[in-house]
Amino acid sequence: MNQARTSTIGSQSGVGSQSAVGDAMMGRSFGRLHPVAFSADDHLAQVDGLLMEVMSDLAELWTGLPDNEAPVEILAGSDLPALMTALIDGGGKRLRPVMCSLGWLTAGGRARGTGVSDVVRVGAALELLHVFALVHDDVMDESASRRGRATIHVQAERLHGDAAGSGSGRRFGESIAILVGDLAHAEAGNLIAGLPQPMRRIWRLLVAELVAGQRRDLVGSAAGRRDLDFARSVARMKSGRYTVERPLELGAAAAGAGAATMDCLAAYGRAVGEAFALRDDLLGIWGDPDRTGKPAGDDLVSGKPTVILALAQERLRSRSARAALHRAGSPEFSGADLALLLDQLEADGIGDEVERMIVDHVETALSALEGPSLDPEGVAQLSRMAHQIAWRDR
C-alpha cells in the first residue's frame, strides 16, 4: 500500500488533498505527530519531563525496596524500570497526549486558564498506560519487534539465554514483560489518583474498554471470527476509543467542558479513531518495516481479525487465495501464502476500499467540528490532526 494511492483516493473527495498529505508528511518528519500553530511540542515537553520524574522516582523506589536485589547474572543491569524507560524513550508518536492537549484547547481550557497541570498529568498517564498495553500485547501476539527493536519479552529471553539461566527462557521473557507492563499500569494509576473525579471516571472507562477490546480480539481469533461487524467493533474498542476519543474527552474534562462540547469532540473522536484503526490495518499488511518497526504482512501472518481480513473473507475471488486466507494465523501459513494474499488483496481492490472508508471517516470527523462552542484554533488543529492520523505511514 503506497502513499500515491492514499493521496489519489483522498483527493477525489477533497479531504486528503496534496496540501493535507503534505501537512501529514511534515508531522512525520519529526518522528512524533504534532500540530504546528498550537504548541503541542511545549505540552509534550512537559509530559516528557513528568515521565522522567516518574521514572527517576520509580528507579529510586525500586532500588531502595528491602530484599529486592535480582541476580545480576540474569538481568545484566536491565531491571524492570530500565526496560520500561527504554520503551518510553523509544520514539513513540505521543499521539494520545497530543489528542488530550487538543481536547483541552478546543474545549476552551486555554481561554479559561484551567486544567493545565491536569492535562499534563493525564498525558503522562496515557503514555504509561500505552507502555502497559504495548508490552502485554506483544506477549499475546508473540511479536518479535517493536519500534525497530526487540520486544521486551524477546530482550529478557535473550538475557536468560546469555546467562545460561535455568528453566524456559521463553517463559522467563514473557513473565518479565508482563511485570514491566504491570509496573507501568500501576504508575499510570498513581498519576490518575490525583485528578478530579470527572477525569477519573473517563479514565476508568478508557482502561475497561482497552482490556475488553483486547479480550474481544483474543476470543474472536480463537473462534475464527472474521466478519466485518466484529472486526470493526474490535478496532473501535482497543484502538480508536483508546487512542483518540477518550484522550480528547480527558482533555476536555480538564478544561471543564459542557455537554455540547463533549458531544462534538466525541463525534470527531469516534470518526478519527476509526480512521486511525483502518490505517493501522493497512500498515499492518503493507507498511514499510523501516517506518512501522514491524514486519510487512504481520497481521496476515498472525491472522488478526482486522477489517481487511473481514473484507478478504467476503471478496477474494481466487480459490487459492481463499485457501491461503484460511491458513492465516496457523502454523501452516507460509511465505508463499503471504505473497499470494498480498497480490490478491491488491488485485481485488480491498486496499482501495479501505482507503475510501478512511476518507469517509475523515469527512465525518470534520463535520463534527462545526459546533459554535469550540475554540477556533483547536478546531484548526484537530482538522490538521485528522489528516495526519488518517494518512500517516507509521
N, C-alpha and C positions, 0 to 999 in steps of 0.2 A: 504494500500500500504506500504510494508515494505522495509527496507533497503536491505535485502537479494536479493529481486527481482531486485532492482536497480543495485546492484553490478554485478549480473549474466548477465543481459542484456548488461550492459556496457562492461563487459569483453569479450563478444562474438565478439565485433568489435575491441577490443584493445584500445578503448577510455576510458571507465570507468573502468580501471584496479583496482585491490585491492589497489595498491600504490596510485593511483589518488584518490580513495574514501577515503583512509586513510588521504591524504592531506586535503580533504574536511572536514573530521571529526576534524582534527587539527584546521582548521579555525573555526569550530562551537564551539569548547570548550571555546573559548574566548568570545563568545556571539556576536561578530561582525566579518563579513568576512574580512579577510585581508591577503595580500601576506606576505611572510616571508623575503626574502632576501632584497628587496627594502623596505625601512622603511615607509610603508604607515601608521604605527602607529604614527610616528612623524607628518606626514601630518594630520592625524585625530586629533591629539592633538592640532595642530594649528587651524584646523577647529572648534573644540570644544571650544577652547579659544576665537575665534572670535564670536561664537554663544553666549558664556557667556557675552561678551562685549555688543553684540547687545541687549540681553535680559535685562541686567542691565540698559543700556541706555534707553530702551523702558519703563522699570518699573519706572525709574525716570521721564521720559517724561509724562507717564500716570498719575502718582500721582500729577504731577505739572499742569495738564490741568485745566483751570478755570472751575468751576461748574461741576466737574467730580466725585463727591462723589456718590457712589452707596449705596443704603440702606443696611447697614451691616447685617441686619437680613435675607436677601435673599441670598447673595453670600457668607456670612460667611468667608470672607477673601480670597476666591478663585476667585479673579477677573481675567479678561481675560489674562493678561500677566502671572499670576501664573499658570493658566490652560495650557497655551501654553508651558511654561517652563517645566512643569511636563511631557508633552508628548515628548518634545525634549530629556529629561533625562531618558525616559522610556525604554531604552535598544534596540533601533533600530540597524539595521546592518550597517548603514552608507555606504551602497553599492554604492550609486551614487557619493559621494565624492571620494571613492576609485577608481571607474572607471575613474573619472575625472583626478585623480593624475596619473593613469597608462596611460591614453591618453597623458598626458603631458610628462611622462617619455619615452614612446615608440616613440613619435614624436621628441625626441631629446631635450626636454626642459632642462634636467639636463646638458647635454653636452654643450648646448649653454648658460646656466645660465640665461634664460629668463622666464618671466611669473610666477615666484614663488609666489609672493603676489596675482596675479590674480587667480591662480588655488586654493589658499586657500579661497579667497573671493567667487568665484563661488561655491566652495564646500559647504560653509556655506549657500549660497543662495539656493542651491539644497535641503539642509535639511529643510530649512524654507518652501520652496515650497512643500516639501513632507508632512509637517505638514498640510498645507492647503489642500492638496489632501486627506490625510487620514481622517481629521475631516469632510470634506464635503461628502466624500464617505461613511463614517459611518452613517451620517444622511440619505443619499439617500437609503442605503441598510438596514437601521434600525438595524444596528449591535449593540449588547449589550456589546461586549468586544473587546479590542484592546490591544495587548502586555500583556495579562494576567490581565488586569484591566478594570474597567468600561469605556466605551467610554465617551467622553466629554459631549455629549448631555444627556447621562444617568446620569452622575455625576450632571449636572446642574438641571436636572429634580428632582433628589433626594434632592438637596439643596432647591429647590422650595417647595417640599413637607414637608421637615423638618421645614421650616419656615411658613408653612400653607399659602403660597402665594396665591394671587388672580389669577383667570384665569386658563388656561390649563397648567399644569405642563409639559406635553409633548411638547407643542408648545414653552414654555419658554426654555426648554432644547435645542431644535433644534435651536432656534434663537440665544442663547448664543454660541452654537457650530459654527454656521455659522459666527458669528462675530469673534470668535477665528481664524477661517480659513482665513477670510478676513484680519485680522491683520497680520497673518503670511505671506500671499501673498504680502502685502504692504511692509513688512520688507525685503522680498526677493528682490523685485523690487528696493528698496533703495540701496541694495548692488550691484545689477547689473548695476545701473546707472553709476557707476564709472569705468566700464570695457571698453576695446577697442570695436570699432564698430563690428568687425567680431564675437566676443563673444556675443555681444548683439543681433546680427542677429540670431545666433543659439538658444539663449535663447528664443527669441520671437517665433521661430518655435516650440521649445520644449513645451512651455506653450500652444500654439494653438493646438498642437497635443494631449496634455493631455486632454484639455477640450473637443475637438472634439471626442476623443475616449470615454470619459465618456458619452457624448451626444449620441453617436452611441450605446453604451451599453444600456442606458435607453430606447431609441426608439426601439431598437431591442427586448428588453424584452417585451415592450408593444405590439409590433407587433407579438410576438411569434416566432421570427426568431431563428432557431436552426440549420441552415445549416452550414456546415464546413467552407466554404469560409468566411461567415460572422463572425463566431466565431474567426477565425484566424485574420481577419482584426481588430477586437476589441482588441485582445490581443496585436497585433503589435502597435496599436496607443496609448493605455492607459497604457501599461506595458513595452513592450520590448524597444521601442524607448526612452521612458522617463527614463528607468532605466539604460540602457547600451549604446545604440547607441549615443544619444545626449550628455550625460555626457562625453563619450570618445572624441567626437568631440570638446566639450568645452575645455577639457584639451589640445587637440592637437592644437586648435586655440591659446591657451595661449602660447604654445611653438613656434608658428609661422610656423606650418606645411604647406608643399606644397600640391598640389592636389593629387599626387600619394599616399602620406602617408595618407591623409584624406580618399581616396578611400579604402585603405587596412583596416583602422580602422572601416570605415562604414560597410564594408562587414562582418568583425568579429562581430561588434556590432549588426547587424541585426540578425545574426545566434544565438549568445549567448542570445540576447533579446528574441528570440522565445523559446529557451530552458528555459529561466527564466519563461516566461509566462506559458509554459506547466507544469513546476514543480509547479508553483502556482496553476494550475488547479488540479493537483494530491493532493497537500497538502490541498486544499480546500475541498476535499472529504475524503481522507484517512489520513490526517495529524494528528499527536498527539497533542491534545489540549494543553498539558503542554509545548510543543515546539512552536506551532504556535500562541498560545494565543487566538484561535478562536475555536468554537465548531466543532467537527468532522461532516462531511457531510453538512457543512454550505452552500456550493454552490448549493447542490441539494435542500436544503430547500428553498433557495431564487430563484431557477430556473434561475441562471445566464447563459447567452448564451456562455458557455465555449466550448472548443474543445471536452472535454469529453462528454458533453451533446449532441453535434452535432453528435459525433460518436455513442452514445447510440441511438439517433433518427434513425440512419441508420442500426445499427447492432443488437440491442436487439431482441432476438428470443422469449422470453416468453411474452405471451399475457398479463398476469397480471403485469409484469414488465413494459411493454409499457404503460399500463393504469396508473401505478404509475408515470411514467415519464411525462405523460400528465398532471398530477396534480401538478408536481413540480412548486414551486413558487406561488401556490394558497393557500387559507386558508384550502382547503380540504386535502392538503398534510399531511400525518400522520407519526408518528414514525414507524408504520408498513411498510408504503411505503418506508421510508428511508432505513430500514433494508433490505427490498426486493431488492431495487435497488443496494445497496452496494454489496450484494451477487451476483446479476446477472451481474453487471459490471465486477466483478472478473471472474465469470464463462464464460462469453463471450469474455474474453481476451482483454477488452478495455483498462484496465490499462497497460497491457503489450505493447499494440500497441503504447500508448503514450510514454512509456519508450523508445521504438525503435525510435520514432520520435525525442526524445531528443538526443539520440546517434547520429543520422544523423546530427542534427544541430551543435553539438559539433565538429564533423568531418569537417563540412563546415567551422566553425569558425577557427579551427586550420590551415586549408589550406589557409585561407586568411592572415595568419601571415607570409607568406613566402616572402614578399616583401623585397628587399635588403636595402631599406632606413630606416628600422625600427631598433630602439635600441635593441640589443640582450637581455639585462636584462629585458627590457619592454616586449619583446616577451615571455620570460620565465614566467614572472609573469602573463601575460594575459592568457597563456596556463593553468597555475595553477588556475586562477580565473574562466576560463570556466568550469573546473571540479567542483570547489566549488559551483558555481552558479547552475549548472545543477543537482547536487546531494546533495543539501542542504536538511535539514529537518525542516526548519522554514522559 
